[in-house]
Amino acid sequence: MKNFIVRLGLAALLAATFVMQASAQGKYDRWAGDGLLIRGYDTTAYFQKRQPARGDRANVVEWNGGTWRFATAREAELFRANPTAYAPQFGAYCTGGLSQGHVVNGNPTIWRMHGNKLYLFYAEAGGRRFDQDPAGTIAAARAYARKVGIKEN
């Protein structure tokens, strides 16, 4: 019985190591989430209205492997004309998490603008840390994102 438990533990450890190595080699999806990006929020709203706004399923743009929703057809056209200007940085993953060496999805209701770019965070604490040192947080997030294969935008 002891041998079985030891072997089971070793197998679990090897599996976990394999998963961590695969993730560290850039196995993350291009965008956080599963198809409907930033939970259906209109990414142009952060730039136009300076606040999050829900997108409408009638105003959809397929871009770069994901589905983006917009509040109006006008916002959808703004995005379609220049999607990289409006897409969140780091594939909508949490900028704060990346800066600390881990990957979690960003929350579209916790966000910051810096240098006319949109950054999402998993929790308010990440946004507050970002406020203390935006450039340092972005640099640390950028370094880790490159290491694990997440594109900045």
Secondary structure, 3 states (H helix, E strand, C coil): CHHHHHHHHHHHHHHHHHHHHHHHCCCCCCCCCCCEHHHHECHHHHHHCCCCCECEEEEEEEECCEEEEECCHHHHHHHHHCHHHHCCHHHHECHHHHHCCCCCECEEEEEEEECCEEEEECCHHHHHHHHHCHHHHHHHHHHHHHHHCCCCC
